């Protein structure tokens, strides 16, 4: 589906963006890959890292800037939306900045994709968007709903929107892994709560999931991968076995356990084996659009009740290269 197509990645200089761009260049016959981001230094550093790649373009711009998005999307068929303000404490302290990027930016992108005739867009979401307790999660929930509704907004146009929602990414910027590694030499690692659990996925797995979701989407779905859980205290022991664990308490806007599918969403969720698909509860959605078995009554997908858990050896292997 990439052969001869132009692909644009918002937030393309981020951890996911760079990994995704590399995968598209190495594994597809895309005609052109456009990195759309607002930081010229990160684009310069990415140029140094990727070298003289003739299919790669760099476009300075912000998703808040609707006219700039319109210009960047000229001739683009496929979009992956990874741009976001995602640091929970920063969003709590600067709430409307998060709203302008994560919500207004999403609507700008929807409008521009429809006007420019983009074929498919997949937007990256987060487990924090399910039953959100912090502003970041709330903005991503709104963003998810905007992209799902964007399929009706597109009317008779060809543009289709879907969402992927997954958990914490090993080694991404702001991840707990580099944080713990940076403190390992002190002999003390702060843990908010010894019971805390999180979903865990690698950058490579996230990229593969987005690629397959782009292929499977009809428009309106929220794709959720089946991924393992881990205890944060186990991660600390793997990274610094001899360090003392200091319990500092849960921070404002933080959950003890994360959730990717709520009980309410489960009513319209299908199990496809390697993933779940939350179907839109809209009259325009064709119920035979996606294959899969309905999940059981009372189902939810949370990190503490997950059936798959990472062992210490698996955690050690995942964080080895971070």
Secondary structure, 3 states (H helix, E strand, C coil): CCCCCEEEEECCCCHHHHHHHHHHHHHCCCCEEEEEECCHHHHHHHHHHHCCCCCEEEEECCCCCHHHHHHHCCCCCEEEECCCCCCHHHHHHCHHHHHHHHHHHHHHHHHHHHHHCCCEEEEECCHHHCCCCCHHHHHHHHHHHHHHHHHHHCCCCCCEEEEEECCEECCCCCCHHHHHHHHHHHCEEEECCCCCEEEEECHHHHHHHHHHHHHHCCCCCEEEECCCEEEHHHHHHHHCCCCEEEECCCCCCCCCCCEEECHHHHCCEEECCCEEEECCCCCCCCCCCCCCEECCCCCCEECCCCCCECCHHHHHHHHCCC
